[in-house]
Amino acid sequence: MHEPSMPYVEVTGEATATAVPDQAVVVLGTVTEGPELQPVQAENAAISARVIESLLQLGIPRENIQTQDYRIEPRYDYQNGTPIFRGYRATHLLQVTTGNVEQTGLLVDTAVARGANVVSSIRFAVSRPELYENRALELALRNAGQKAATIARTLGAVLSPLPGFVQELPRAGEPVAFAASELAPSSAAPIQPGTWSLRAAVRVRYTLAR
C-alpha cells in the first residue's frame, strides 16, 4: 500500500525592487547620403570623428564609446517597378555609456550639434543589477511565506519550517526609457531617468500538518 501523501499548500510570491539609475546608455550616430560612395563615406567619417571628439571633451571615457552599427547601402527609387540607382547611404551608430545620468540631455545635444542626426535609443540602468535582483527575490520569498502562513493558520494547520519546493518564475525584461529614430537638437533636452524596477516571482510549496 502507498503511504498517503502529505497535504501541502502551493503559493506564488511577488515583489519589486526599485533603484535610481546610475547609468545611461545612448545609441546615436550619423547617416549620410550622396550619389558617389567615397564622398559619402568621407563625410560620415568626418562627422563621426567630430561627434566622438565632442563626447570625449564631455569627459566620456573612450572605452565607453563603441561602434554599434556601421553599414553602407545603395539607394534606389522605383518607377513602374524598375529600380533606378540614386546613390549610397552610410550609417555609423555609436553606443555611449555614461555614469552621470544628469549628463544625458547634454550628451545628446552636444552630439547633435556636432552633426549626429540619429538617436535610436536612450535607456537607463543600474551598474550592479544583481543587488536588486537578490533583494527582489528575497522579498518575493517572504511574500510567498506570508501567504502560505495565512492559509495554514486559516485551516488550523501547521506549516513546515522549510518549503519542499521553490521555483523562480520568469520575469519581465529591463524597461527601455526612450526609443526614437530621429531626434532634433534641443536646448538641454529634458531627459529624465525616473526609477529602475525589477520584479521577482517565485512558486513555493509547503507541507501541512495537524
Residue pairs with C-beta under 8 A, 6 or more apart in sequence:
6 207
6 208
6 209
7 157
7 207
7 208
7 209
8 164
8 205
8 206
8 207
8 208
9 148
9 151
9 152
9 159
9 205
9 206
9 208
10 165
10 203
10 204
10 205
10 206
11 144
11 147
11 148
11 151
11 203
11 204
11 206
12 144
12 147
12 169
12 201
12 202
12 203
12 204
13 140
13 141
13 142
13 143
13 144
13 145
13 146
13 147
13 201
13 202
13 204
14 140
14 143
14 199
14 200
14 201
15 136
15 137
15 138
15 139
15 140
15 142
15 143
15 199
15 200
16 136
16 139
16 197
16 198
16 199
16 200
17 132
17 133
17 135
17 136
17 139
17 197
17 198
17 200
18 132
18 195
18 196
18 197
18 198
19 126
19 132
19 195
19 196
19 197
20 193
20 195
20 196
21 101
21 124
21 125
21 126
21 193
21 194
21 195
21 196
22 99
22 101
22 126
22 127
23 97
23 98
23 99
23 101
23 124
23 125
23 126
23 127
24 97
24 98
24 100
24 101
24 103
24 104
24 107
24 122
24 123
24 124
24 125
24 193
25 95
25 96
25 97
25 121
25 122
25 123
25 124
25 125
26 95
26 96
26 97
26 98
26 104
26 107
26 108
26 119
26 121
26 122
27 68
27 93
27 94
27 95
27 96
27 119
27 120
27 121
27 122
28 51
28 93
28 94
28 96
28 108
28 111
28 112
28 116
28 118
28 119
28 120
29 48
29 51
29 68
29 69
29 91
29 92
29 93
29 94
29 116
29 118
29 120
30 44
30 47
30 48
30 51
30 90
30 91
30 92
30 115
30 116
30 117
30 118
31 44
31 89
31 90
31 91
31 117
31 118
32 40
32 43
32 44
32 47
32 89
32 90
33 40
33 75
33 87
33 88
33 89
33 90
34 40
34 43
34 87
34 88
35 86
35 87
35 88
36 87
36 88
37 72
37 88
40 72
40 87
40 88
40 89
40 90
41 72
41 90
43 90
44 90
44 91
44 92
45 92
47 114
47 115
47 116
48 92
48 94
50 114
50 115
51 94
51 111
51 114
51 115
51 116
52 65
52 94
53 114
54 110
54 111
54 113
54 114
55 65
55 94
55 96
55 107
55 110
55 111
56 62
56 65
58 103
58 106
58 107
58 110
59 100
60 96
60 97
60 98
60 107
64 96
64 97
64 98
65 94
65 95
65 96
66 94
66 95
67 92
67 93
67 94
67 95
68 93
68 94
68 95
69 91
69 92
69 93
70 91
70 92
70 93
71 90
71 91
72 88
72 89
72 90
72 91
73 88
73 89
73 91
74 85
74 87
74 88
74 89
75 85
75 86
75 87
75 88
75 89
76 83
76 84
76 85
76 86
77 83
77 84
77 86
78 84
91 118
93 118
93 120
96 107
96 111
98 104
98 107
99 127
101 124
101 193
104 122
104 189
104 191
104 193
105 188
105 189
105 190
105 191
106 188
108 119
108 122
108 183
108 189
108 191
109 185
109 186
109 187
109 188
109 189
111 119
112 119
112 183
112 184
112 185
113 185
117 182
118 181
118 182
118 183
119 180
119 182
119 183
120 179
120 180
120 181
121 176
121 178
121 179
121 180
122 177
122 178
122 179
122 180
122 191
123 174
123 175
123 176
123 177
123 178
124 177
124 193
124 194
124 196
125 174
125 196
126 132
126 196
129 174
129 198
132 196
132 198
133 198
133 200
136 198
136 199
136 200
137 168
137 200
137 202
139 200
140 200
140 201
140 202
141 166
141 202
141 204
144 163
144 202
144 203
144 204
145 163
145 204
148 159
148 163
148 204
148 206
149 159
152 158
152 159
152 206
152 208
155 208
156 210
157 208
157 209
157 210
158 208
158 209
158 210
159 206
159 207
159 208
160 206
160 207
160 208
160 209
163 204
163 205
163 206
164 205
164 206
164 207
165 203
165 204
165 205
166 202
166 203
166 204
166 205
167 202
167 203
167 204
168 200
168 201
168 202
169 201
169 202
169 203
170 201
171 198
171 199
171 200
171 201
172 199
174 196
174 198
175 196
175 197
177 193
177 194
178 191
